[in-house]
Amino acid sequence: MRSLRVYNILPVLILTVFLSCSSYSELVIEYKLTIPKEKGYYFRDSENNTKRNNLNIISTKYLVKVRGSKPESKIMNIAVDETLKGNYAEAEILFNELTDIVNDGSVENNLGVLFETEKKHKKAMIMYINALIKSPENIIFRSNFLSFICQNRYMN
């Protein structure tokens, strides 16, 4: 009798955990790193061994999408979709609506990716740090932040 109660509750717990989980959407960002010619440094193409002073760097960032039927989940997912479409102003407005509601760092992470895409590096840095403060164990937030730091170490 006692074990029957546990089995009745177990599917509800599994469904609750599944619906509250997040998924991630990839956004590819391309940077152009240019070294001034007067520095004397250059990149070499491996194919034809020519000298260049610029290098294209491609980075993949991860935006958080939330499963669930709550209004904030729907707003978050619409904002992520707008970011992926390139509608950054609309996405920023939607993310800002969620900053006081969602406290797991996902909004800050998504704003960090958005600002990085728009080349607003100071705002992106602040958002990535805030996401890590709210959720220091999140590997995706850490990955986005570390790749941002590595790529922007040499940027202007």
C-alpha positions as CSV (number, residue, x, y, z in Angstrom):
1,M,0.0,0.0,0.0
2,R,2.8,2.4,0.9
3,S,4.7,1.7,-2.3
4,L,1.6,2.5,-4.4
5,R,1.5,6.0,-3.1
6,V,5.1,6.6,-4.1
7,Y,4.4,5.4,-7.6
8,N,1.4,7.7,-7.9
9,I,3.5,10.7,-7.0
10,L,6.6,9.8,-9.0
11,P,5.1,10.6,-12.5
12,V,4.0,14.0,-11.2
13,L,7.5,14.8,-9.9
14,I,9.1,13.7,-13.2
15,L,6.7,15.8,-15.2
16,T,7.3,18.8,-13.0
17,V,11.1,18.6,-13.3
18,F,10.8,18.1,-17.1
19,L,8.6,21.1,-17.6
20,S,10.7,23.4,-15.4
21,C,14.0,22.6,-17.3
22,S,15.7,24.9,-19.7
23,S,17.0,24.3,-23.1
24,Y,19.6,26.3,-25.0
25,S,19.6,27.9,-28.5
26,E,22.8,28.5,-30.3
27,L,23.8,31.9,-31.7
28,V,26.9,32.2,-33.8
29,I,28.8,35.5,-33.5
30,E,31.6,36.4,-35.9
31,Y,34.4,38.7,-34.9
32,K,37.1,40.3,-37.0
33,L,40.4,40.7,-35.2
34,T,42.7,43.2,-36.9
35,I,46.3,43.9,-36.0
36,P,47.6,47.4,-36.9
37,K,50.1,47.1,-39.8
38,E,52.7,49.3,-37.9
39,K,53.0,46.6,-35.2
40,G,54.8,44.3,-37.6
41,Y,52.7,41.2,-36.7
42,Y,50.5,39.3,-39.2
43,F,48.5,36.1,-39.8
44,R,49.5,33.6,-42.4
45,D,46.9,31.7,-44.5
46,S,47.7,28.0,-44.4
47,E,46.4,27.5,-48.0
48,N,48.5,30.0,-50.0
49,N,50.9,31.3,-47.3
50,T,49.9,34.9,-47.8
51,K,50.2,37.5,-45.0
52,R,47.1,39.2,-43.6
53,N,46.6,41.6,-40.7
54,N,43.0,40.4,-39.9
55,L,41.5,37.2,-38.7
56,N,37.8,36.1,-38.5
57,I,36.9,34.4,-35.3
58,I,33.6,32.5,-35.0
59,S,32.1,31.9,-31.6
60,T,28.9,30.1,-30.5
61,K,26.9,31.5,-27.7
62,Y,24.0,29.9,-25.9
63,L,20.6,31.6,-25.2
64,V,18.4,30.1,-22.5
65,K,14.9,29.0,-23.5
66,V,12.5,28.0,-20.7
67,R,10.0,25.1,-20.9
68,G,6.7,25.7,-19.2
69,S,3.4,27.4,-19.6
70,K,4.0,30.4,-17.3
71,P,3.8,33.8,-19.0
72,E,7.4,34.6,-18.2
73,S,8.5,31.4,-20.0
74,K,6.6,32.4,-23.1
75,I,8.1,36.0,-23.0
76,M,11.6,34.5,-22.6
77,N,11.1,32.2,-25.6
78,I,9.7,35.0,-27.8
79,A,12.7,37.2,-26.8
80,V,15.1,34.4,-27.7
81,D,13.4,33.9,-31.0
82,E,13.6,37.7,-31.7
83,T,17.3,37.7,-30.9
84,L,17.9,34.8,-33.3
85,K,16.0,36.7,-36.0
86,G,18.2,39.8,-35.4
87,N,15.4,42.0,-33.8
88,Y,17.6,43.1,-31.0
89,A,15.6,46.1,-29.8
90,E,12.4,44.0,-29.4
91,A,14.4,41.3,-27.7
92,E,16.0,43.7,-25.2
93,I,12.6,45.1,-24.3
94,L,11.2,41.7,-23.6
95,F,14.2,40.5,-21.6
96,N,14.1,43.7,-19.5
97,E,10.5,42.9,-18.6
98,L,11.7,39.7,-17.0
99,T,14.7,41.0,-15.0
100,D,12.7,41.3,-11.7
101,I,10.6,38.2,-12.3
102,V,13.2,35.5,-13.3
103,N,16.1,35.3,-10.8
104,D,18.1,32.3,-12.1
105,G,20.5,34.4,-14.2
106,S,19.0,33.3,-17.5
107,V,17.8,36.8,-18.4
108,E,21.2,38.3,-17.7
109,N,22.9,35.6,-19.7
110,N,20.6,36.3,-22.7
111,L,21.1,40.0,-22.4
112,G,24.9,39.4,-22.3
113,V,24.7,37.5,-25.6
114,L,22.4,40.2,-27.0
115,F,24.8,43.0,-26.0
116,E,27.8,41.1,-27.3
117,T,26.1,40.6,-30.6
118,E,25.5,44.4,-30.8
119,K,29.1,45.1,-29.8
120,K,28.1,46.7,-26.5
121,H,31.0,45.1,-24.7
122,K,30.7,46.9,-21.3
123,K,27.0,46.1,-21.0
124,A,27.7,42.5,-22.1
125,M,30.4,42.1,-19.4
126,I,28.1,43.4,-16.7
127,M,25.3,41.0,-17.7
128,Y,27.5,38.0,-17.9
129,I,28.9,38.7,-14.4
130,N,25.4,39.2,-13.0
131,A,24.3,35.9,-14.6
132,L,27.3,34.1,-12.9
133,I,26.6,35.8,-9.6
134,K,23.0,34.5,-9.6
135,S,23.9,31.1,-10.9
136,P,27.6,30.3,-10.4
137,E,27.2,26.6,-11.1
138,N,25.7,27.0,-14.5
139,I,28.2,25.7,-17.1
140,I,26.6,27.4,-20.0
141,F,26.8,30.9,-18.4
142,R,30.4,30.2,-17.6
143,S,31.1,29.1,-21.1
144,N,29.5,32.3,-22.6
145,F,31.5,34.5,-20.2
146,L,34.8,32.8,-20.7
147,S,34.6,32.9,-24.5
148,F,33.6,36.6,-24.2
149,I,36.6,37.3,-22.1
150,C,39.0,35.4,-24.4
151,Q,37.7,37.0,-27.6
152,N,37.5,40.6,-26.2
153,R,40.9,40.6,-24.7
154,Y,42.4,42.0,-27.9
155,M,39.4,43.9,-29.1
156,N,39.2,47.7,-29.0
